[in-house]
């Protein structure tokens, strides 16, 4: 399956954050990349939007090339993800999938999970409730603990 971004980056235009005013006049995203049992782990905190999606895309690319198994993205600390963030995930999925690497998003807050499912991104990016469950699912194919 190939997930296609909604539109090329060159056509992105900032949109108002419906239902959430900008914090301190700007967006912040903190990313940390590490290894977890042979998998690459990316921990994200903040907002993924037009201002921060390139940071996420670069980190996901680095993580994907660092592992031959899977990239787990801990999204528990992400409050908001707009279409540019979804496009970053779609591109990361396509690159990872081409290398035989799985992409898993874990711990999504309800509003973020909803945009992943409404857009169909969850058909390629595997969604898990938390990092521990994601690891167990990757190791055994089961969520049961």
PESUL-V933148 format. One record per backbone hydrogen bond with DSSP energy under -0.5 kcal/mol. NH is the residue of the N-H (numbers start at 0). CO is the residue of the C=O. E is the energy in kcal/mol with one decimal. If there is no record, write none. Layout:
BEGIN
<<NH CO E> <NH CO E>>
END
This chain:
BEGIN
<<2 0 -0.5> <3 1 -0.5> <10 7 -1.8> <11 8 -2.0> <17 15 -1.3> <19 16 -1.9> <23 21 -0.5> <25 22 -2.4> <29 44 -3.1> <31 42 -1.8> <33 40 -2.7> <35 38 -2.9> <38 35 -1.8> <39 69 -2.5> <40 33 -3.3> <41 71 -2.9> <42 31 -3.0> <42 40 -0.5> <43 41 -0.6> <43 73 -2.5> <44 29 -2.2> <45 76 -2.7> <46 27 -3.0> <47 79 -2.8> <48 46 -0.7> <51 48 -1.2> <52 48 -2.5> <54 51 -0.8> <55 51 -1.4> <56 52 -2.7> <57 53 -2.4> <58 54 -2.1> <59 55 -2.7> <60 56 -2.1> <61 57 -2.3> <62 58 -2.5> <63 59 -2.5> <64 60 -1.9> <65 61 -1.1> <66 62 -0.7> <66 63 -0.5> <70 101 -2.8> <71 39 -3.2> <71 69 -0.5> <72 70 -0.5> <72 103 -3.3> <73 41 -3.1> <73 71 -0.7> <74 72 -0.9> <74 105 -3.1> <76 43 -0.8> <77 74 -2.2> <78 45 -1.9> <78 76 -0.6> <79 45 -0.8> <81 47 -2.2> <84 81 -0.6> <85 81 -2.0> <86 82 -2.4> <87 83 -1.8> <88 84 -2.0> <89 85 -2.6> <90 86 -2.6> <91 87 -2.3> <92 88 -2.8> <93 89 -2.3> <94 90 -2.4> <95 91 -2.8> <96 92 -3.4> <97 93 -1.7> <98 94 -0.9> <98 95 -1.2> <99 95 -0.5> <99 96 -1.3> <100 95 -2.9> <101 68 -2.3> <103 70 -3.0> <104 125 -2.9> <105 72 -3.1> <105 103 -0.5> <106 127 -1.8> <107 127 -0.5> <108 77 -0.5> <111 108 -0.7> <112 108 -3.0> <113 109 -2.4> <114 110 -1.1> <115 111 -1.6> <116 112 -2.2> <117 113 -2.9> <118 114 -1.6> <119 116 -0.6> <120 115 -1.1> <121 115 -1.5> <122 119 -1.9> <123 120 -1.6> <124 120 -2.6> <125 102 -2.3> <125 123 -0.6> <127 104 -2.3> <133 129 -2.1> <134 130 -2.6> <135 131 -2.4> <136 132 -2.9> <137 133 -2.6> <138 134 -2.7> <139 135 -2.8> <140 135 -0.5> <140 136 -2.3> <141 135 -0.7>>
END
